[in-house]
Amino acid sequence: QLVAFGLVVVLAAAHLILMPRTRYRIHRWEITPEVLYVQTGWLTRTRSIVALASLRAVETSHGPLTRVFGLTTVTVRSDSPVESVRIVGLGPSSAAHLRAELTRARA
């Protein structure tokens, strides 16, 4: 039992150390004067480019679990019926800044 507990502790520590770095490399977003670029995915990478001129709506949401951790999801919808981009796991200030910047670009 002690060995199992030690293994769990080591795996949890490794997860806490490696996960933020891995998540930073995999999940990215960037706003240029013309487009919003979003990259997501662990096993399958998805890269989306949304023209700022075609933005229709910018929404923020908080699920029950993300609310506990103080995180926000920003959903960006464009004129295309298929194109909807989600940026998950932002802090409140980052989400507010992103939403303000996209709303300003949309105007």
N, C-alpha and C positions, 0 to 999 in steps of 0.2 A: 504494500500500500504506500509505503514511503517513497519507493521508486516511482510509482505512478504519479504521486503528488509532485515529486521533483520534476518529472517529465512535463507535466502540465504547466508548472511554473516556468520552466525553460522555454516551452513553446509559446506561452503567453508573453513572455519578455521579448522573444524574437519577433512575435507579431507586432507588438507595440513599437519596436525599433524599426522594423522593415516596412510596415504597412504605409506609414505616411510618405516615405520616400517613393515607394512604388506607386502609390496613388497620385502623387505629384507628377511623376513621369508619364502616367497613363491618361489622367483626366486633366485636360487643359482647355482654356478658352482665352480668346483674344479679340479685342475690338479694334478695327482699323477705321479710317474715315469712311470706307465704303462697305465693309462686311463684318459680320460676326463669325468667327471661326471657333468651332467646338470639336474636341476630340474626346471620346469616351470608350470604355470597354476594357475588360480584363483579358478574355480569351479572343474575342472578336473585336477588333478596333473599328470604330465608326468615326468618320470625319465628316463634319457638316459645315457648309458655308452658307450663310444667310445674308442676302443683300439688305443693307439697312434701309434702302429705299422701299423694300417690299414688306417691312415690318407691319403687322396688323395689331398685335397685342403683346404685352409683357406682363406676366403674372408671377406672383410669388405665392408659395404654399408651404405649410408646415404640417407634417403628419404627426401623429401622437408620439412616435419614437424620436423623430427629429426635433420635436419641440423640447423633449427631455434634455437633449444634448445641445440645444440652442442653435440648430442648423436650419437652413432655408433652401428650398428648391426654386429656381427661377425657370419659368417656361416661356419660351419665345415662339410666337406664332407669326408666320408670314402669309403672304397672299396665296401661296401654293397650298392646296388642301392636304398635301402629304407632308409638307415641311413643318415640323414642330420640333424644337430643340429644347432639351432640358439640361440645366446645369445644377447638379445635385451636391449638397453638402457644403454650402457656403455659410459663413458666419453672417450674422445680421447686418453688420456694417458693409461687408463686401456685397451682399445681396442688394442692399439699398443703393449703394454706389452704382452697381451694374444696372439696376432698374432705372435709375435716374439718367445714367449715360445713354442707355438705349432709348428711353423716352425722349430725351433731348435730340438724339440723332433722328428719331422718327418725325419730329416736328418740322 
